[in-house]
Amino acid sequence: MHVFELGFVAAVLLAATPILYAALAGAISAQVGVFNIALEGQMLWGAFAAVAGSYYTGSAWGGVLTALVSTALFSVVLAVGAARWHADPIIIAIGTNLLAIGLTGFLLRVLFDTSGSFSPRGLEGLPKMAFLADVPVIGPIFAGQTALVPLAFVLIVAVGLWLKRSAGGLRLRGVGEHPDAAAALGVSVASYQTWVTIAGGALCGIAGAQLALGNVTVFTENMTAGRGWIAVAAVMLVAGRPLWLPVACLGFGAAEALGFRLQGIGAPQQLTDAAPYAITLLVLVATRIRFAKRASLTTT
Amino acid sequence: MTAPPETTSAAPAKASSRGRRLATAALRHPAVVPIGAVVLALLIGAVIILAAGLDPITAYTAVIQNSLDPGQLDYTFSVWAFICGMALAAAIPLRMGEFNLGGNGQLVLGGLTATVIASSLPLPSIVLIPLAVIGAAIVAGAFGAISAPLATRFGIPIIISTLLLSPVAVAVVSYLVRFPLGEAGSAVAQTTRLPEGARMWALGDLSYSNAGLIIIVLLMVVFWVVDSRTAVGFELRVVGANRRFGAYGGVRVGRLALGAMAAAGAAAGVVGAVIVMSSPFRLIDGALISPGYTFAGLAAALLAGGRPALIPVTAILFTILQVGGAGMERSADVPRQLSDVLQGVVIVVLALRTVLDQRRTERSSA
């Protein structure tokens, strides 16, 4: 009974972790005033790069590094386009999301001569923290997880506190809140936006790596399956404040994990698949109801 | 980055400035950006094909040959119409600056509604077929319209709510097709074939192109007329250009969004209805979504800048890519996913056109 409950906590963490990384990327972008909806495509690219990297280097951490670097490069299009060239980040993101789907499918065929999914014999997945197995409570939750799972929480708290308490964080927030004032104080708005968006790309790379080498050890076409959009919704829900992200993302993780449980007892998969989206939207609406009176038609 | 100040004598400067003015005027032509985006995307695509060790010329030739092959034109025309219909679903909200990314959900709801009406009502074709199409438009339109109050009352952007609603509709339809409405004993998740009387009227002896495609073309004409000749169309464009100005000028933005999203959903619903009422005359799980009409339509709408008169033209491009992609795979061994890559690249290049404006302002301010 007890193990079952902790097992559920572990499942929730596992489902939430990729979304956490992507949502952190979205939140820091939001802090500098870049509406980043490219998370889905970046995460998908990261998942592909992680598997390809692990396959070629023979090391899962090589895969993570490949995902981190190449997804950061992938996000340069959005970063430079939105911050330096004043292009519409929404349209760029729609384009890069399609590009990620096409390019990963294309490369799957060209590099590995397969389609659908890629999971060669001996593909190295991220190691689990089995050494924790004997620790009470923590063991059942974390022993089956990769180090990227606790790292997500550490990173979110660190970034959240840095944004809140440090001079650099203040400047970064200033860029998003009042770009003209920030510029007048000598802060380069475009530089902050560019580098923060690229850092977001690196985080999405980690999200993809955790998804493809941590949650499972395979790349499947379109395997992100909307997680990037749930991350975007999570960013909206917490109004870009990273410290609140764990609450939002664990909620979505719970919806997904609960869905798996319900499938186990015979609920149709189609309906449990829809649950995270429906719940996300309902939660968004519920939290927005108190703003309803203030919301004017002109600000949407 | 800034150009050095001109210090040449008066006469050549005058001539060169006239030349430059002509060049600038030519660059400002509305066709330059879309055509430039496509050319650049094709070049980038060629580089990708070369990098993969394949031959871009063979690939592109195969795309054209396969999609415009006379025997294939019947099919190509049907794909063009579906992409046009989904382009409408994206373009109508785009006109007022909103993004409808929930086309898939609206599409499958339309297909479901048409299937239910067409297979359950014992009516003559002349009543039943229009009824199924209208029913699909109403249900999908209502579903699309949900996003408008979510934006105006709760501040959830339309782009987010459409994206979150769409997978819910897709999952529900997938469930219904699989279980309550599914054909008994079939290995594939699909409904039973529609009765003869509920199948879309064929055009002559063509097997893909039917009266449904005429309906979609008519919808495009309606959008063109509304956009260019009516007050609502003007309001849409004003709000798209400057939302605050529109609201200040007395446009009820909330209502306009409701109408635009309902119309967009209805257009997608009609496409769904036409697809299920065409061969093989049934709703098959995933068959409405997997061809990618929604995002090809969105790409066509973006490339046309939402302008109704341009959509049929930009839709041709994405139709050729879509239909020709399979031929490219067969005869040039280039994976068909390249079509998706090119779609994405066109949109990215299109978005990055602002770099031109920037250069221009930098130069003029120098």
Interface residues (C-beta under 8 A of the other chain):
Chain A: I37 V77 G81 W85 H86 A87 D88 I90 I91 I92 I94 G95 T96 N97 L98 L99 A100 I101 G102 L103 G105 F106 L108 R109 V110 S115 G226 W229 V232 A233 M236 P268 Q270 L271 D273 A274 Y277 A278 T280 L281 L284 V285 R288 I289 F291 A292 A295 L297 T298 T299 T300
Chain B: I48 A52 G53 F99 L101 L150 A151 T152 R153 F154 G155 I156 P157 I158 I159 I160 S161 L163 L164 L165 P167 V168 V170 A171 V172 S174 Y175 R178 F179 R243 R244 A247 R252 V253 G254 A257 F295 L298 A299 L302 P335 Q337 L338 S339 D340 V341 L342 Q343 G344 V345 V346 I347 V348 V349 L350 A351 L352 R353 T354 V355 D357 Q358
